[in-house]
Amino acid sequence: MTDPIRTASRLVSYLFHPLLFTTYLVILLGLFMPRFLLIPPPAIWRFAGFVAVITFVFPAANIVMLKAFGSVRSLEMEERRDRILPFLMITVFYAIVSAMFFYKVSVNVNFNKIMLIATAMVAVATLVTFFFKISIHSLAMGGALGILLPLNKVAEGALLYPAVTIIVLGGLLMSARLYLQVHTLREVGYGAAVGFLVGFFGMIALF
């Protein structure tokens, strides 16, 4: 018999995959703080689609290729050692994309800085994974909250409800990862803490 809670937990994990972090952040900022991204509201969805391709589709395709060639045993990457090579590849890819944005799309400085913070999060996640396993889902949610809180002050409270939503969704996502038994409470807690610290202090440093 199918476990409906397990099915829902998997769905939540897929919907809020860490590689979708930057895309969701672009959509959120485009809807609640459009002046930050310097993109006309009608163009925000096209831009979000472009971001999704370069920050989700391409890296995900690389992971699928690694699985096909046997470099990783599972797309879920439950084991810490299975995560190191994919994380290294994604870090390099994000770094290249960030550099391209800085040199080719210099007009949109704010997004370029957000992309740089996303790259830092991936790099830190990779570094941590060399020593112990943490939840990257939790890291992404913690990072999103860390980015939104400093921006909320500048936006005069416009991002308060999105920030609260991130907290609720983060709790739901961490519960899902725990229910699926792919992470321990310590791993989801450390992931959220690392993500928040990188996001928050990245914003303070760059803005």
ROGU-270515 format. One line per field, with one value per atom (N, C-alpha, C): residue number from 1; residue in three letters; atom name; x, y, z. Coordinates in Angstrom, 1 decimal. Layout:
k	[NUM/...]
r	[ALA/...]
a	[CA/...]
c1	[X/...]
c2	[Y/...]
c3	[Z/...]
***
This chain:
k	[1/1/1/2/2/2/3/3/3/4/4/4/5/5/5/6/6/6/7/7/7/8/8/8/9/9/9/10/10/10/11/11/11/12/12/12/13/13/13/14/14/14/15/15/15/16/16/16/17/17/17/18/18/18/19/19/19/20/20/20/21/21/21/22/22/22/23/23/23/24/24/24/25/25/25/26/26/26/27/27/27/28/28/28/29/29/29/30/30/30/31/31/31/32/32/32/33/33/33/34/34/34/35/35/35/36/36/36/37/37/37/38/38/38/39/39/39/40/40/40/41/41/41/42/42/42/43/43/43/44/44/44/45/45/45/46/46/46/47/47/47/48/48/48/49/49/49/50/50/50/51/51/51/52/52/52/53/53/53/54/54/54/55/55/55/56/56/56/57/57/57/58/58/58/59/59/59/60/60/60/61/61/61/62/62/62/63/63/63/64/64/64/65/65/65/66/66/66/67/67/67/68/68/68/69/69/69/70/70/70/71/71/71/72/72/72/73/73/73/74/74/74/75/75/75/76/76/76/77/77/77/78/78/78/79/79/79/80/80/80/81/81/81/82/82/82/83/83/83/84/84/84/85/85/85/86/86/86/87/87/87/88/88/88/89/89/89/90/90/90/91/91/91/92/92/92/93/93/93/94/94/94/95/95/95/96/96/96/97/97/97/98/98/98/99/99/99/100/100/100/101/101/101/102/102/102/103/103/103/104/104/104/105/105/105/106/106/106/107/107/107/108/108/108/109/109/109/110/110/110/111/111/111/112/112/112/113/113/113/114/114/114/115/115/115/116/116/116/117/117/117/118/118/118/119/119/119/120/120/120/121/121/121/122/122/122/123/123/123/124/124/124/125/125/125/126/126/126/127/127/127/128/128/128/129/129/129/130/130/130/131/131/131/132/132/132/133/133/133/134/134/134/135/135/135/136/136/136/137/137/137/138/138/138/139/139/139/140/140/140/141/141/141/142/142/142/143/143/143/144/144/144/145/145/145/146/146/146/147/147/147/148/148/148/149/149/149/150/150/150/151/151/151/152/152/152/153/153/153/154/154/154/155/155/155/156/156/156/157/157/157/158/158/158/159/159/159/160/160/160/161/161/161/162/162/162/163/163/163/164/164/164/165/165/165/166/166/166/167/167/167/168/168/168/169/169/169/170/170/170/171/171/171/172/172/172/173/173/173/174/174/174/175/175/175/176/176/176/177/177/177/178/178/178/179/179/179/180/180/180/181/181/181/182/182/182/183/183/183/184/184/184/185/185/185/186/186/186/187/187/187/188/188/188/189/189/189/190/190/190/191/191/191/192/192/192/193/193/193/194/194/194/195/195/195/196/196/196/197/197/197/198/198/198/199/199/199/200/200/200/201/201/201/202/202/202/203/203/203/204/204/204/205/205/205/206/206/206/207/207/207]
r	[MET/MET/MET/THR/THR/THR/ASP/ASP/ASP/PRO/PRO/PRO/ILE/ILE/ILE/ARG/ARG/ARG/THR/THR/THR/ALA/ALA/ALA/SER/SER/SER/ARG/ARG/ARG/LEU/LEU/LEU/VAL/VAL/VAL/SER/SER/SER/TYR/TYR/TYR/LEU/LEU/LEU/PHE/PHE/PHE/HIS/HIS/HIS/PRO/PRO/PRO/LEU/LEU/LEU/LEU/LEU/LEU/PHE/PHE/PHE/THR/THR/THR/THR/THR/THR/TYR/TYR/TYR/LEU/LEU/LEU/VAL/VAL/VAL/ILE/ILE/ILE/LEU/LEU/LEU/LEU/LEU/LEU/GLY/GLY/GLY/LEU/LEU/LEU/PHE/PHE/PHE/MET/MET/MET/PRO/PRO/PRO/ARG/ARG/ARG/PHE/PHE/PHE/LEU/LEU/LEU/LEU/LEU/LEU/ILE/ILE/ILE/PRO/PRO/PRO/PRO/PRO/PRO/PRO/PRO/PRO/ALA/ALA/ALA/ILE/ILE/ILE/TRP/TRP/TRP/ARG/ARG/ARG/PHE/PHE/PHE/ALA/ALA/ALA/GLY/GLY/GLY/PHE/PHE/PHE/VAL/VAL/VAL/ALA/ALA/ALA/VAL/VAL/VAL/ILE/ILE/ILE/THR/THR/THR/PHE/PHE/PHE/VAL/VAL/VAL/PHE/PHE/PHE/PRO/PRO/PRO/ALA/ALA/ALA/ALA/ALA/ALA/ASN/ASN/ASN/ILE/ILE/ILE/VAL/VAL/VAL/MET/MET/MET/LEU/LEU/LEU/LYS/LYS/LYS/ALA/ALA/ALA/PHE/PHE/PHE/GLY/GLY/GLY/SER/SER/SER/VAL/VAL/VAL/ARG/ARG/ARG/SER/SER/SER/LEU/LEU/LEU/GLU/GLU/GLU/MET/MET/MET/GLU/GLU/GLU/GLU/GLU/GLU/ARG/ARG/ARG/ARG/ARG/ARG/ASP/ASP/ASP/ARG/ARG/ARG/ILE/ILE/ILE/LEU/LEU/LEU/PRO/PRO/PRO/PHE/PHE/PHE/LEU/LEU/LEU/MET/MET/MET/ILE/ILE/ILE/THR/THR/THR/VAL/VAL/VAL/PHE/PHE/PHE/TYR/TYR/TYR/ALA/ALA/ALA/ILE/ILE/ILE/VAL/VAL/VAL/SER/SER/SER/ALA/ALA/ALA/MET/MET/MET/PHE/PHE/PHE/PHE/PHE/PHE/TYR/TYR/TYR/LYS/LYS/LYS/VAL/VAL/VAL/SER/SER/SER/VAL/VAL/VAL/ASN/ASN/ASN/VAL/VAL/VAL/ASN/ASN/ASN/PHE/PHE/PHE/ASN/ASN/ASN/LYS/LYS/LYS/ILE/ILE/ILE/MET/MET/MET/LEU/LEU/LEU/ILE/ILE/ILE/ALA/ALA/ALA/THR/THR/THR/ALA/ALA/ALA/MET/MET/MET/VAL/VAL/VAL/ALA/ALA/ALA/VAL/VAL/VAL/ALA/ALA/ALA/THR/THR/THR/LEU/LEU/LEU/VAL/VAL/VAL/THR/THR/THR/PHE/PHE/PHE/PHE/PHE/PHE/PHE/PHE/PHE/LYS/LYS/LYS/ILE/ILE/ILE/SER/SER/SER/ILE/ILE/ILE/HIS/HIS/HIS/SER/SER/SER/LEU/LEU/LEU/ALA/ALA/ALA/MET/MET/MET/GLY/GLY/GLY/GLY/GLY/GLY/ALA/ALA/ALA/LEU/LEU/LEU/GLY/GLY/GLY/ILE/ILE/ILE/LEU/LEU/LEU/LEU/LEU/LEU/PRO/PRO/PRO/LEU/LEU/LEU/ASN/ASN/ASN/LYS/LYS/LYS/VAL/VAL/VAL/ALA/ALA/ALA/GLU/GLU/GLU/GLY/GLY/GLY/ALA/ALA/ALA/LEU/LEU/LEU/LEU/LEU/LEU/TYR/TYR/TYR/PRO/PRO/PRO/ALA/ALA/ALA/VAL/VAL/VAL/THR/THR/THR/ILE/ILE/ILE/ILE/ILE/ILE/VAL/VAL/VAL/LEU/LEU/LEU/GLY/GLY/GLY/GLY/GLY/GLY/LEU/LEU/LEU/LEU/LEU/LEU/MET/MET/MET/SER/SER/SER/ALA/ALA/ALA/ARG/ARG/ARG/LEU/LEU/LEU/TYR/TYR/TYR/LEU/LEU/LEU/GLN/GLN/GLN/VAL/VAL/VAL/HIS/HIS/HIS/THR/THR/THR/LEU/LEU/LEU/ARG/ARG/ARG/GLU/GLU/GLU/VAL/VAL/VAL/GLY/GLY/GLY/TYR/TYR/TYR/GLY/GLY/GLY/ALA/ALA/ALA/ALA/ALA/ALA/VAL/VAL/VAL/GLY/GLY/GLY/PHE/PHE/PHE/LEU/LEU/LEU/VAL/VAL/VAL/GLY/GLY/GLY/PHE/PHE/PHE/PHE/PHE/PHE/GLY/GLY/GLY/MET/MET/MET/ILE/ILE/ILE/ALA/ALA/ALA/LEU/LEU/LEU/PHE/PHE/PHE]
a	[N/CA/C/N/CA/C/N/CA/C/N/CA/C/N/CA/C/N/CA/C/N/CA/C/N/CA/C/N/CA/C/N/CA/C/N/CA/C/N/CA/C/N/CA/C/N/CA/C/N/CA/C/N/CA/C/N/CA/C/N/CA/C/N/CA/C/N/CA/C/N/CA/C/N/CA/C/N/CA/C/N/CA/C/N/CA/C/N/CA/C/N/CA/C/N/CA/C/N/CA/C/N/CA/C/N/CA/C/N/CA/C/N/CA/C/N/CA/C/N/CA/C/N/CA/C/N/CA/C/N/CA/C/N/CA/C/N/CA/C/N/CA/C/N/CA/C/N/CA/C/N/CA/C/N/CA/C/N/CA/C/N/CA/C/N/CA/C/N/CA/C/N/CA/C/N/CA/C/N/CA/C/N/CA/C/N/CA/C/N/CA/C/N/CA/C/N/CA/C/N/CA/C/N/CA/C/N/CA/C/N/CA/C/N/CA/C/N/CA/C/N/CA/C/N/CA/C/N/CA/C/N/CA/C/N/CA/C/N/CA/C/N/CA/C/N/CA/C/N/CA/C/N/CA/C/N/CA/C/N/CA/C/N/CA/C/N/CA/C/N/CA/C/N/CA/C/N/CA/C/N/CA/C/N/CA/C/N/CA/C/N/CA/C/N/CA/C/N/CA/C/N/CA/C/N/CA/C/N/CA/C/N/CA/C/N/CA/C/N/CA/C/N/CA/C/N/CA/C/N/CA/C/N/CA/C/N/CA/C/N/CA/C/N/CA/C/N/CA/C/N/CA/C/N/CA/C/N/CA/C/N/CA/C/N/CA/C/N/CA/C/N/CA/C/N/CA/C/N/CA/C/N/CA/C/N/CA/C/N/CA/C/N/CA/C/N/CA/C/N/CA/C/N/CA/C/N/CA/C/N/CA/C/N/CA/C/N/CA/C/N/CA/C/N/CA/C/N/CA/C/N/CA/C/N/CA/C/N/CA/C/N/CA/C/N/CA/C/N/CA/C/N/CA/C/N/CA/C/N/CA/C/N/CA/C/N/CA/C/N/CA/C/N/CA/C/N/CA/C/N/CA/C/N/CA/C/N/CA/C/N/CA/C/N/CA/C/N/CA/C/N/CA/C/N/CA/C/N/CA/C/N/CA/C/N/CA/C/N/CA/C/N/CA/C/N/CA/C/N/CA/C/N/CA/C/N/CA/C/N/CA/C/N/CA/C/N/CA/C/N/CA/C/N/CA/C/N/CA/C/N/CA/C/N/CA/C/N/CA/C/N/CA/C/N/CA/C/N/CA/C/N/CA/C/N/CA/C/N/CA/C/N/CA/C/N/CA/C/N/CA/C/N/CA/C/N/CA/C/N/CA/C/N/CA/C/N/CA/C/N/CA/C/N/CA/C/N/CA/C/N/CA/C/N/CA/C/N/CA/C/N/CA/C/N/CA/C/N/CA/C/N/CA/C/N/CA/C/N/CA/C/N/CA/C/N/CA/C/N/CA/C/N/CA/C/N/CA/C/N/CA/C/N/CA/C/N/CA/C/N/CA/C/N/CA/C/N/CA/C/N/CA/C/N/CA/C/N/CA/C/N/CA/C/N/CA/C/N/CA/C/N/CA/C]
c1	[0.8/0.0/0.9/0.5/1.3/1.2/2.3/2.2/2.0/0.9/0.6/1.5/1.9/2.8/4.2/4.6/5.9/5.9/4.8/4.6/4.6/3.9/3.8/5.2/6.0/7.3/8.3/8.1/8.9/8.5/7.2/6.8/7.3/7.3/7.8/9.3/10.0/11.5/11.8/10.9/11.2/10.8/9.7/9.3/10.3/10.9/11.8/13.3/13.6/14.9/15.9/17.1/18.1/18.5/18.5/19.0/17.9/16.7/15.6/15.7/16.6/16.7/16.8/17.7/17.9/16.7/16.1/14.9/13.7/13.4/12.4/12.7/13.9/14.3/14.1/14.4/14.2/12.7/11.9/10.4/9.9/10.3/9.9/10.3/11.5/12.0/11.3/11.1/10.4/9.0/8.3/6.9/6.8/7.7/7.5/8.5/9.6/10.5/11.2/10.3/10.8/11.9/12.0/13.0/14.4/14.4/15.7/16.4/15.7/16.2/16.5/15.9/16.0/15.5/14.5/13.8/12.4/11.9/10.4/9.6/8.5/7.6/7.2/6.8/6.4/7.5/8.8/9.9/10.4/9.8/10.4/10.2/9.1/9.0/9.9/10.2/11.2/12.5/12.9/14.2/14.3/13.2/13.2/13.4/12.8/12.9/14.4/15.0/16.4/17.3/17.0/17.8/17.6/16.3/16.1/16.9/17.0/17.8/19.2/19.8/21.3/21.6/20.7/21.0/20.4/19.4/18.8/18.9/18.5/18.4/19.8/20.7/22.1/22.8/22.8/23.4/22.7/21.4/20.6/21.0/21.2/21.5/22.9/23.8/25.1/25.1/24.2/24.0/23.5/22.5/21.9/23.0/23.9/25.0/25.9/26.2/27.1/26.5/25.2/24.5/24.5/24.3/24.4/25.7/26.8/28.2/28.6/27.8/28.1/28.9/29.1/29.9/29.2/27.9/27.1/26.1/25.8/25.0/23.5/23.1/21.7/21.5/20.5/20.2/19.9/19.4/19.1/20.4/21.5/22.8/22.7/22.2/22.0/23.4/24.4/25.7/26.5/27.3/28.1/29.1/29.7/30.8/30.2/28.9/28.3/28.1/28.1/27.8/29.0/30.2/31.4/31.6/31.6/31.9/30.8/29.5/28.5/28.5/28.8/28.9/30.0/31.2/32.3/32.0/31.3/31.0/30.0/29.0/28.0/28.7/29.6/30.3/31.1/31.8/32.6/31.6/30.5/29.5/28.9/28.5/27.9/29.0/30.2/31.3/31.4/31.4/31.5/30.4/29.2/28.0/28.0/28.4/28.5/29.5/30.6/31.7/31.1/30.4/29.8/28.8/28.0/27.0/27.7/28.8/29.5/30.1/30.6/31.3/30.4/29.3/28.4/27.1/26.7/25.4/25.6/26.6/27.0/26.0/25.0/23.9/23.1/22.9/22.1/23.0/23.5/24.5/23.9/22.6/22.0/21.8/21.3/21.2/22.5/23.5/24.9/25.4/25.1/25.5/24.7/23.4/22.6/23.2/23.6/24.1/25.5/26.2/27.5/27.3/26.2/25.9/25.4/24.6/24.2/25.4/26.4/27.6/28.4/28.5/29.1/28.5/27.1/26.4/26.7/26.8/27.2/28.6/29.5/30.9/31.1/30.4/30.4/29.8/28.7/28.1/29.1/29.8/30.8/31.9/32.4/33.5/33.0/31.8/31.3/31.2/30.7/30.5/31.7/32.9/34.1/34.3/33.6/33.8/32.6/31.4/30.2/29.0/28.0/26.8/25.8/25.3/24.3/23.1/22.0/20.9/21.0/21.1/21.2/19.9/18.8/17.5/17.3/17.8/17.7/18.6/19.8/20.7/20.1/19.5/18.8/17.8/17.0/15.9/16.5/17.5/18.2/18.8/19.4/20.1/19.0/17.9/16.8/16.4/16.2/15.8/16.9/18.2/19.3/19.4/19.0/19.0/17.8/16.7/15.4/15.4/16.0/15.9/16.5/17.8/18.4/17.6/17.1/16.4/15.1/14.5/13.2/13.3/14.4/14.6/14.6/15.3/15.4/14.1/13.3/12.0/10.9/11.3/10.3/9.2/9.5/8.6/7.9/8.2/7.5/7.8/8.9/9.3/9.0/8.2/7.9/7.2/6.1/5.3/6.0/6.8/7.6/8.6/9.2/10.1/9.5/8.3/7.5/7.1/6.8/6.4/7.7/8.8/10.1/10.3/10.0/10.2/9.2/8.0/7.0/7.3/7.7/8.1/9.3/10.3/11.5/11.2/10.3/9.9/9.3/8.4/7.7/8.8/9.7/10.7/11.6/12.1/12.9/12.2/10.9/10.1/10.0/9.9/9.8/11.1/12.2/13.5/13.7/13.2/13.3/12.4/11.2/10.3/10.8/11.4/12.0/13.3/13.7/14.9/16.2/16.3/17.5/18.4/17.9/18.8/18.4/19.3/19.0/18.6/18.2/17.8/19.0/20.2/21.4/21.8/21.6/22.0/21.1/19.8/18.9/19.1/19.4/19.7/21.0/22.0/23.3/23.1/22.4/22.2/21.5/20.4/19.7/20.6/21.4/22.3/23.4/24.0/25.1/24.5/23.3/22.7/22.3/21.8/21.4/22.6/23.7/24.9/25.5/25.6/26.2/25.3/24.0/23.0/23.0/23.0/22.9/24.1/25.3/26.5/27.0/26.5/26.8/26.1/24.9/24.1/24.8/25.2/25.8/27.1/27.9/29.2/29.1/28.1/28.0/27.1/26.2/25.2/25.4]
c2	[-1.2/0.0/1.3/2.2/3.4/4.3/4.8/5.7/7.1/7.7/9.1/10.1/10.0/11.0/10.9/9.7/9.5/10.1/9.8/10.4/11.9/12.5/14.0/14.5/13.8/14.2/14.2/13.2/13.2/14.3/14.6/15.7/17.0/17.3/18.5/18.6/17.5/17.5/17.8/17.3/17.6/19.1/19.6/20.9/22.0/21.7/22.6/22.1/21.5/21.0/22.2/21.9/23.0/23.8/23.1/23.7/24.7/24.7/25.6/26.9/26.9/28.0/29.4/29.5/30.8/31.2/30.2/30.5/31.1/30.4/30.8/32.2/32.4/33.7/34.8/34.6/35.6/35.9/34.8/35.0/35.8/35.4/36.1/37.6/37.9/39.3/40.0/39.4/40.0/40.4/39.6/39.9/40.9/40.8/41.6/42.8/42.7/43.8/44.0/44.3/44.4/45.4/46.5/47.5/46.9/45.9/45.3/44.6/43.9/43.1/44.0/45.2/46.1/45.5/44.6/44.0/44.4/44.8/45.2/44.0/44.2/43.1/42.2/42.7/41.7/40.7/41.1/40.3/39.3/39.4/38.7/37.2/36.7/35.3/34.7/35.5/35.1/35.0/36.0/36.0/34.8/34.5/33.4/32.1/32.0/30.8/30.6/31.7/31.7/31.2/31.8/31.4/29.9/29.4/28.0/27.1/27.5/26.7/26.6/27.7/27.7/27.3/27.4/27.0/25.7/25.2/24.0/22.9/23.2/22.2/21.7/22.6/22.2/21.4/21.9/21.1/19.8/19.7/18.5/17.5/18.0/17.1/16.5/17.3/16.7/15.6/15.8/14.8/13.5/13.6/12.5/11.8/12.5/11.9/11.2/11.7/11.0/9.7/9.7/8.5/7.5/8.0/7.1/6.4/7.2/6.6/5.9/5.8/5.1/5.8/7.1/7.9/8.2/8.2/8.2/7.1/6.5/5.3/5.6/6.8/7.2/8.7/9.1/10.5/11.2/10.4/10.9/11.3/10.6/10.8/10.7/9.6/9.5/9.4/8.8/8.7/9.9/10.3/11.5/11.5/10.3/10.2/10.4/10.0/10.2/11.6/12.5/13.9/14.7/14.3/15.1/15.5/14.6/14.9/15.8/15.4/16.3/17.7/17.8/19.1/19.9/19.3/20.0/20.5/19.7/20.1/21.2/21.2/22.3/23.6/23.4/24.6/25.3/24.5/25.1/25.7/25.0/25.5/26.9/26.9/28.1/29.3/28.9/30.0/30.6/29.7/30.2/31.0/30.6/31.4/32.7/32.8/34.0/35.0/34.4/35.3/35.8/35.0/35.4/36.6/36.4/37.5/38.8/38.7/39.9/40.6/39.8/40.4/40.8/40.0/40.2/40.9/40.8/41.4/42.4/43.2/44.1/45.1/45.3/46.3/45.9/44.5/44.0/43.6/44.6/44.3/43.5/43.8/43.2/41.7/41.3/39.9/39.2/39.9/39.3/39.0/39.8/39.6/38.4/38.3/37.2/35.9/35.9/34.7/34.4/35.4/35.1/34.5/34.9/34.3/32.9/32.6/31.2/30.4/30.9/30.2/29.9/30.9/30.7/29.6/29.5/28.5/27.1/27.0/25.7/25.3/26.3/26.1/25.6/26.3/25.9/24.5/24.3/22.9/21.9/22.1/21.2/21.0/22.1/22.0/21.2/21.5/20.8/19.3/19.0/17.6/16.7/17.3/16.5/15.9/16.5/16.1/15.4/16.0/15.3/15.7/15.0/15.1/16.1/17.1/18.0/18.0/18.5/18.6/19.8/19.6/20.7/21.4/20.6/21.2/22.3/21.9/22.8/24.0/23.7/24.8/25.9/25.4/26.3/27.2/26.6/27.3/28.3/27.9/28.8/29.9/29.6/30.7/31.7/31.2/32.1/33.1/32.5/33.4/34.4/33.9/34.8/36.0/35.7/36.8/37.7/37.2/38.0/38.9/38.5/39.3/40.7/40.7/42.1/42.9/42.2/43.0/43.5/42.8/43.2/44.6/44.9/46.2/47.3/47.0/48.0/48.1/47.0/47.0/47.5/48.0/48.5/47.5/46.3/45.3/44.5/44.9/44.3/42.8/42.3/40.9/40.1/40.8/40.1/38.8/38.9/37.7/36.6/37.0/36.0/35.3/36.1/35.5/34.5/34.9/34.0/32.7/32.9/31.7/30.8/31.4/30.6/29.8/30.4/29.7/28.5/28.7/27.7/26.5/26.9/25.9/25.2/25.9/25.3/24.2/24.5/23.5/22.3/22.6/21.5/20.6/21.3/20.6/19.8/20.3/19.6/18.4/18.6/17.5/16.4/16.8/15.8/15.0/15.7/15.0/14.0/14.4/13.6/12.4/12.6/11.5/10.4/11.0/10.0/9.3/9.8/9.2/9.3/10.4/10.6/11.5/12.1/13.0/12.8/13.1/13.2/14.6/14.8/16.1/17.0/16.4/17.2/17.7/16.8/17.2/18.3/18.2/19.3/20.6/20.5/21.7/22.4/21.6/22.2/22.8/22.1/22.6/24.0/24.1/25.4/26.5/26.1/27.1/27.6/26.6/27.0/27.9/27.5/28.3/29.7/29.8/31.1/32.0/31.5/32.3/32.7/31.9/32.3/33.3/33.1/34.1/35.4/35.4/36.6/37.5/36.8/37.6/37.9/37.1/37.4/38.7/38.8/40.1/41.3/41.1/42.2/42.6/41.6/41.9/42.5/42.1/42.6/43.8/44.0/45.1/46.2]
c3	[0.0/0.0/0.0/-0.9/-1.0/0.3/0.8/1.9/1.4/1.7/1.1/1.7/2.9/3.5/2.9/2.6/1.9/0.5/-0.2/-1.6/-1.5/-0.5/-0.4/0.0/0.8/1.1/-0.1/-0.9/-2.1/-3.1/-3.2/-4.0/-3.5/-2.2/-1.6/-1.9/-1.8/-2.0/-3.5/-4.4/-5.8/-6.2/-5.6/-5.9/-5.4/-4.3/-3.7/-3.7/-4.9/-5.1/-5.0/-4.4/-4.1/-5.4/-6.5/-7.8/-8.3/-7.7/-8.1/-7.3/-6.3/-5.3/-6.0/-7.0/-7.6/-8.4/-9.1/-9.9/-9.1/-8.0/-7.1/-6.5/-6.2/-5.6/-6.6/-7.8/-8.9/-9.0/-9.0/-9.1/-7.9/-6.7/-5.5/-5.5/-5.8/-5.8/-7.0/-8.1/-9.2/-8.9/-8.1/-7.7/-6.5/-5.6/-4.4/-4.3/-5.1/-5.0/-6.4/-7.4/-8.8/-9.0/-8.3/-8.5/-8.1/-7.3/-7.0/-8.1/-8.9/-10.0/-11.3/-11.3/-12.5/-13.7/-13.6/-14.7/-14.8/-16.0/-16.1/-15.7/-14.9/-14.5/-15.6/-16.8/-17.9/-18.3/-18.0/-18.5/-17.4/-16.2/-15.1/-15.3/-15.9/-16.1/-17.2/-18.2/-19.2/-18.6/-17.8/-17.1/-16.2/-15.4/-14.5/-15.3/-16.4/-17.3/-17.7/-18.1/-18.5/-17.3/-16.1/-14.9/-14.6/-14.8/-14.5/-15.4/-16.7/-17.6/-17.2/-16.8/-16.6/-15.1/-14.2/-12.8/-12.4/-13.2/-12.8/-13.9/-15.1/-16.2/-16.5/-16.8/-17.1/-16.0/-14.8/-13.7/-13.5/-13.6/-13.4/-14.5/-15.7/-16.8/-16.6/-16.0/-15.7/-14.6/-13.7/-12.6/-13.2/-14.1/-14.8/-15.7/-16.3/-17.1/-16.2/-15.0/-14.0/-13.6/-13.4/-13.0/-14.2/-15.4/-16.6/-16.7/-16.4/-16.5/-15.3/-14.3/-13.1/-12.1/-12.3/-11.3/-10.0/-10.1/-8.8/-8.9/-7.7/-7.7/-7.7/-7.3/-7.2/-7.5/-8.1/-8.3/-7.0/-6.0/-4.7/-3.9/-4.3/-3.6/-2.1/-1.6/-0.2/0.5/-0.1/0.5/0.3/1.3/1.2/0.1/0.0/-1.1/-2.5/-2.7/-4.0/-4.4/-3.4/-3.6/-4.0/-3.7/-3.9/-5.3/-6.2/-7.6/-8.2/-8.1/-8.6/-8.0/-6.7/-6.1/-6.6/-6.9/-7.4/-8.8/-9.6/-11.0/-11.0/-10.1/-10.0/-9.5/-8.6/-8.1/-9.2/-10.0/-11.2/-12.2/-12.4/-13.4/-12.9/-11.6/-11.1/-11.1/-10.8/-10.8/-12.2/-13.2/-14.6/-15.0/-14.6/-14.9/-14.2/-13.0/-12.2/-12.9/-13.3/-14.0/-15.3/-16.1/-17.3/-17.1/-16.0/-15.7/-15.4/-14.6/-14.2/-15.4/-16.3/-17.5/-18.7/-18.8/-20.0/-19.7/-18.4/-18.0/-16.9/-17.0/-15.9/-15.5/-16.4/-16.1/-14.9/-14.7/-13.6/-12.4/-11.8/-10.7/-9.5/-9.2/-8.0/-8.3/-9.4/-9.7/-9.7/-10.3/-10.3/-8.9/-8.0/-6.6/-6.0/-6.3/-5.8/-6.4/-7.6/-8.3/-7.6/-7.2/-6.5/-5.2/-4.5/-3.2/-3.4/-4.4/-4.7/-5.0/-5.7/-6.0/-4.7/-3.8/-2.5/-1.7/-1.8/-1.1/-1.6/-2.9/-3.5/-3.1/-3.2/-2.8/-1.4/-0.5/0.9/1.2/0.5/0.6/0.2/-0.9/-1.4/-0.4/0.1/1.1/2.3/2.8/4.0/3.7/2.5/2.1/2.2/2.0/2.1/3.5/4.5/5.9/6.5/6.2/6.7/5.9/6.0/5.1/5.8/5.0/5.5/4.5/4.9/3.9/3.1/1.8/0.8/0.6/0.8/0.7/1.8/3.1/4.2/4.0/3.4/3.1/2.2/1.2/0.2/0.9/1.7/2.4/3.4/4.1/5.1/4.3/3.2/2.4/1.9/1.4/1.0/2.1/3.3/4.4/4.8/4.7/5.0/4.0/2.8/1.8/1.9/2.3/2.4/3.6/4.7/5.9/5.8/5.3/5.1/4.0/3.0/1.9/2.5/3.4/3.9/4.6/5.2/5.9/4.8/3.7/2.6/1.9/1.8/1.1/2.0/3.2/4.2/4.5/4.7/5.1/4.0/2.7/1.6/1.5/2.1/2.0/3.2/4.1/5.4/5.2/4.4/4.2/3.4/2.4/1.7/2.7/3.6/4.5/5.5/5.9/6.8/6.0/4.8/3.9/3.8/3.6/3.5/4.8/5.9/7.2/7.3/6.9/7.0/6.0/4.7/3.7/4.1/4.8/5.2/6.3/7.2/8.2/7.6/6.6/5.9/5.1/4.4/3.7/4.6/5.7/6.6/7.2/7.5/8.0/7.0/5.7/4.6/4.5/4.6/4.5/5.6/6.8/8.0/7.8/7.3/7.1/6.1/5.1/4.1/4.6/5.8/6.4/5.6/4.8/4.0/4.8/5.9/6.7/8.2/9.0/10.5/10.8/12.1/12.6/12.6/12.9/12.9/11.5/10.5/9.2/8.6/8.9/8.4/9.2/10.4/11.3/10.8/10.6/10.2/8.8/7.9/6.6/6.6/7.4/7.5/8.0/9.0/9.7/8.7/8.0/7.1/5.9/5.4/4.3/4.8/6.0/6.5/6.7/7.3/7.5/6.2/5.2/3.9/3.2/3.3/2.6/3.3/4.7/5.4/5.3/5.6/5.6/4.2/3.2/1.8/1.4/1.9/1.6/2.3/3.5/4.3/3.6/3.1/2.5/1.1/0.3/-1.1/-1.2/-0.3/-0.4/0.7]
***
